[in-house]
Amino acid sequence: MTWGAGIRSGISVVLVAMIASSVGFFGGCKVRSNESNTPSYSKLIGKWLRPDGGYVLDIKSVDVAGVMIAAYFNPNPIHVAKAQASRDNTDTKVFIELRDVNYPGATYTLTYQAELDQLVGLYYQPIAGQTYEIAFVREKP
């Protein structure tokens, strides 16, 4: 072995050691998920009353993707075709679409107001072609 080969061999050993320690260092690091970016929709779960007519929105569950299991009553059950929660900056939004007799695509577009524990927004009634400002308050158990 020549003097140059020894240096190359030594450099190779140092490079292998550096790579191995880097892999060990970075391989041991865990990436934390930023849970504050994961929407929490649990505050939406419950029965909500629209005081101006006695309509009830019953949100039974909401998954992390915002898909909701919900029921709507006036006072009889009305078919809920779509129920979705979403985030818009710091706002929690709720969209409900009703498809039933006298409800051919009626929609609620709501925002959760934490300070009042209310869902407020718009109700679109397609038969009348009207949009109304409404609010739902949480029913107390």
C-alpha positions as CSV (number, residue, x, y, z in Angstrom):
1,M,0.0,0.0,0.0
2,T,1.3,3.4,-0.9
3,W,1.2,6.5,1.1
4,G,-1.6,8.0,-1.1
5,A,-3.7,4.8,-0.8
6,G,-3.5,5.1,3.0
7,I,-4.8,8.6,2.9
8,R,-7.6,7.6,0.6
9,S,-8.4,4.7,2.8
10,G,-8.4,6.9,5.9
11,I,-10.7,9.5,4.2
12,S,-13.0,6.7,3.2
13,V,-13.2,5.5,6.8
14,V,-14.0,9.0,8.0
15,L,-16.7,9.5,5.3
16,V,-18.3,6.2,6.2
17,A,-18.3,7.2,9.9
18,M,-19.8,10.6,9.1
19,I,-22.5,9.1,7.0
20,A,-23.3,6.4,9.6
21,S,-23.5,9.0,12.4
22,S,-25.7,11.2,10.2
23,V,-28.1,8.3,9.5
24,G,-28.2,7.5,13.1
25,F,-28.8,11.1,14.1
26,F,-31.5,11.8,11.5
27,G,-33.0,8.3,11.6
28,G,-33.5,8.7,15.4
29,C,-35.4,12.0,15.0
30,K,-39.1,11.9,15.0
31,V,-41.2,14.4,13.1
32,R,-44.0,15.7,15.2
33,S,-47.3,16.3,13.7
34,N,-48.7,19.7,14.2
35,E,-51.9,18.8,16.0
36,S,-53.0,22.5,16.0
37,N,-53.5,22.1,12.3
38,T,-55.8,19.1,12.7
39,P,-59.3,20.3,13.0
40,S,-61.2,19.4,16.1
41,Y,-64.9,19.2,15.3
42,S,-66.0,17.6,18.6
43,K,-67.6,20.9,19.7
44,L,-70.1,20.5,16.9
45,I,-71.6,17.3,18.3
46,G,-74.9,17.6,20.0
47,K,-78.5,18.7,19.3
48,W,-79.0,22.2,17.9
49,L,-82.4,24.0,18.0
50,R,-83.4,26.7,15.6
51,P,-85.6,28.8,17.9
52,D,-87.6,30.6,15.2
53,G,-89.3,27.4,14.1
54,G,-88.4,24.5,16.4
55,Y,-86.2,22.8,13.7
56,V,-83.6,20.5,15.2
57,L,-80.1,19.6,13.8
58,D,-78.7,16.6,15.6
59,I,-75.0,16.2,14.9
60,K,-74.1,12.7,16.0
61,S,-70.4,12.5,14.9
62,V,-67.8,14.3,12.9
63,D,-64.6,12.5,11.6
64,V,-61.2,14.2,11.1
65,A,-62.0,14.8,7.5
66,G,-65.1,16.7,8.5
67,V,-67.7,14.1,7.4
68,M,-70.7,14.4,9.7
69,I,-73.4,12.0,10.7
70,A,-76.4,14.2,11.2
71,A,-80.1,14.2,11.4
72,Y,-82.6,17.0,10.8
73,F,-86.2,17.3,12.2
74,N,-89.1,19.6,11.4
75,P,-90.5,18.0,13.7
76,N,-90.4,14.8,11.6
77,P,-87.2,13.5,10.1
78,I,-86.0,15.2,6.9
79,H,-83.3,13.3,4.9
80,V,-79.8,14.8,5.2
81,A,-78.1,14.3,1.8
82,K,-74.8,15.8,2.8
83,A,-73.3,17.0,6.1
84,Q,-69.8,18.4,6.1
85,A,-67.6,20.4,8.6
86,S,-64.6,22.3,7.5
87,R,-62.1,25.0,8.6
88,D,-61.7,28.4,7.1
89,N,-58.8,30.1,8.9
90,T,-59.9,30.0,12.5
91,D,-63.6,29.5,11.7
92,T,-65.4,26.2,11.9
93,K,-67.9,25.8,9.1
94,V,-70.9,23.4,8.7
95,F,-72.7,22.7,5.5
96,I,-75.9,20.7,5.5
97,E,-77.9,19.7,2.4
98,L,-81.5,18.4,2.8
99,R,-83.2,16.3,0.1
100,D,-86.7,15.3,0.9
101,V,-90.4,16.2,0.1
102,N,-90.5,20.0,0.3
103,Y,-86.7,20.1,0.7
104,P,-85.3,19.6,-2.8
105,G,-81.8,20.7,-2.1
106,A,-82.4,23.1,0.8
107,T,-79.0,24.0,2.4
108,Y,-77.6,25.4,5.6
109,T,-74.2,27.2,5.4
110,L,-73.2,27.8,9.0
111,T,-70.3,29.1,11.1
112,Y,-69.7,27.9,14.7
113,Q,-69.5,30.9,17.2
114,A,-67.6,29.5,20.2
115,E,-68.2,32.6,22.4
116,L,-72.0,32.1,22.1
117,D,-72.0,28.3,21.5
118,Q,-74.2,28.8,18.4
119,L,-74.3,27.9,14.7
120,V,-75.1,31.0,12.7
121,G,-75.5,31.5,9.0
122,L,-77.8,31.1,6.0
123,Y,-80.6,28.8,5.1
124,Y,-81.5,28.5,1.4
125,Q,-85.0,27.4,0.7
126,P,-85.1,26.5,-3.1
127,I,-88.9,26.1,-3.4
128,A,-89.3,29.8,-2.3
129,G,-86.0,30.8,-3.9
130,Q,-85.2,32.6,-0.6
131,T,-82.2,32.8,1.7
132,Y,-82.7,33.5,5.4
133,E,-80.3,34.4,8.2
134,I,-80.7,31.9,10.9
135,A,-79.1,30.6,14.2
136,F,-79.1,27.3,16.0
137,V,-78.6,27.2,19.8
138,R,-77.3,24.1,21.6
139,E,-80.1,22.2,23.3
140,K,-79.1,21.5,26.9
141,P,-79.4,17.9,28.1
